[in-house]
Amino acid sequence: MNPEERPPRPRSRDDFEIAIICALPLERNAVEVLLEKEYETGGFSYGKAAEDLNAYTTGRLGNQHVVLAYMPSMGMINSAAVAANLRSSFRGIRLAMIVGVCGGVPTTPEGAEILLGDIIVSMSVIQIDFGRQYPNMYIRKRELEDTLGRAAPEVRAYIGKISGYLVQKRLRNKITTFSAHIGTTEGFSGSVYPGPENDKLYPADYRHKHRTQPCGTCEACNGSNDDVCETALQSDCETLGCGNDIIDGGTCVQRALGSSQGGAGRPAIRFGRIACSNTVMKSGVHRDRVAAEEKVIGFEMESAGAWEYLPTIVIKSVCDYSDSHKNKQWQAYAAATAAACTKAMLEEWRNIDRPARDAVEQGRPGECSRGMPIPPGIDLITNPVHWTVTRSPNTLFVGRNDLLDELGTIVREAVKNPVPQTQCRIVISGIGGQGKSELCLQLAHRARTLFWGVFWVDVSTRPLAENGFLDIANRLKVPAKTWEDGRQGLTNVQQPWILVLDNADDPKVDYQDYFPPGPSGVVVLTSRNHECQQYATARYIDLEGLTLADSRELLLKAACVEENKRPTVKNDADKVAELLHSHALALIQAGAYVARGHCTLAKYPEVYRRQRKRLLTFRPNQAQSRYRDVYATFEASVEILDATSTESTRDALELLPMLATTTTSAET
């Protein structure tokens, strides 16, 4: 497929159908190398749902839109948490692929040979560490309600296609090509095929212990339950001399020499059950027993966690034989072949037909973000081409819906007007911490699909402002010797654009210079200086505090009070909100103070009054300021920090005066 024919970047998180979950960095890195395109660059982000703790990379792999989820560490608990969070943010996922490395069983139940680097594809997972331990035996729970169900029909049909003759032939060739690409990428030289002479399998009961060096513990190890020394557990086979004492013909030590489905270095794909456990399998005897009982061909630690949250396929490459001789020599190559197989398989995946939908918040057809209607006659843009907003909306944001709806109507009308007479300018003023910038972030994200370009320039200082316009010039590919060239470049753009001029707080600066000349575009300016209302042509907003209901909700969210417990603390929250005059930043500070366990909501007014009294005594200028609520909450935080003698808290104490200085300078 030609690059210009490839699918454009998805317009929303709901347009992603494929999730890839990896546990180890080397597994994730191998997948990232094969990405044909990374989507979230240049300040653009799809965001994620509130309370989602995952980290993501989005892009195109195998001509499919994929989201790569990063696990904090190995194990079923972590994979379950990642899958649950992923499902909350990416609601259109039809298939999750657990990709990486695993331990293998030397032969399949049908007698086929499995070599290091071969790939196990499984749609059936057995959780082998969920059962009952008796004095003389362990019995896995096999009741229907205690076992993982079989894969969904779509997944089973997909695996049926993948395992067919025609696709298998294509997959093997593509895996060789893709894994070779990883091995030739800078920094991935360790991902090349280690060679057949390093594919060694020992008898199941052949222990990993000192063979050529004297060691009393290892010499006494003759049975499967005998101990070996700690040094042996940490040493490799070459150091211990493993294999040197095996009688010729007693075992096939170097298995891959002249043997493999496609030849050495051309991994085979094996389909079958895989065993999942929170315990690493490092025993050949136990490996063979479980394989015989459960008919599994591999061992890994993540798939069972994700299984009940998402339709799941396991794609894992064998990096060891699940015995005591387990080492990491084959891990990088195995990760590469697993990633290569994933890309090859994705090229065989068929997407479902999707009706045209909006971006970001997935409203109804005919609407853009958060239900904002698309003006008639306007072609919906698949995300802005240019996006310089470097911050994500605050997940604590509440209220202001009427104001956002009004601003949404203003920008829609501006975009719809083909021949504007004046530039659409919106000015939002208010004291610091009231939520001016956050309001602009919410507007930018909600209305983003209307605009070819969404630009954000911090004008708090002249150098920041000039750098912001020079960055715009660079993005627009406008030759720029000065920042004014970037400003002029916006004027000449024939596509709809919006520019946010944030932090226009200095009363001595004429911010008129930063408005692109001409009637085109939408400009939103935020300021603590009410005199900036002179720049408004479409709307001036004097932003005041939140309503009592919104203040309460913001405070309780910041305090991490669970939904079902909020009615019991409603009165206490209302008292705090009234004390803080519904100031957004003060409410967030207070909520964070409570969330960290320094006091309860009921006790917070007492803490607040104590800090206010201190302010009146020692800082009369601050106590009389419009910002007294923020200062009082800062004082409460300082009191806790001052009682803690760690390096990080000392750093924080040094930072707070600078923050206070910044705030006071803006009100003089």
Secondary structure, DSSP 4 states (H G I P E B T S, - for coil): --GGGSPPPPSSGGG--EEEEESSHHHHHHHHHH-SEE-S-TT------TT---EEEEEEETTEEEEEEEPSSSSHHHHHHHHHHHHHH-TT--EEEEEEEEEE-SB-TT--B--TT-EEEES-EEETT-EEE-SS-EEE---GGGSPPPPPHHHHHHHHHHTSHHHHHHHHHHHHHHHHHHHTSTT-GGGS---GGG-B---TT---S-SSS--HHHHT--STT----HHHHHS-HHHHTTTTTPPTTS--SBTTTT-SSS-TTS--EEESEEEE-SS----HHHHHHHHHHH-EEEEESSHHHHHTTS-EEEEEEEEE-SSTT--STTHHHHHHHHHHHHHHHHTT--PPP-----SSS--STTEEGGGEEPPTT-PPPSS-SEE---SPPPTT----HHHHHHHHHHHHHHHH-SS-SS-EEEEEE-STTSSHHHHHHHHHHHSGGG-SEEEEEE-SSHHHHHHHHHHHHHHTT---SSHHHHHHHHHT--S-EEEEEE----TTS-GGGGSPSSS-SEEEEEES-GGGGGG-SSEEEE--PPPHHHHHHHHHHHTT--GGGGGGGHHHHHHHHHHTTT-HHHHHHHHHHHHTTSS-TTTHHHHHHHHHHHHHHH-HHHHTSTTHHHHHHHHHHHHHHHT---HHHHHHHHHHHHHHHHHHHHH-
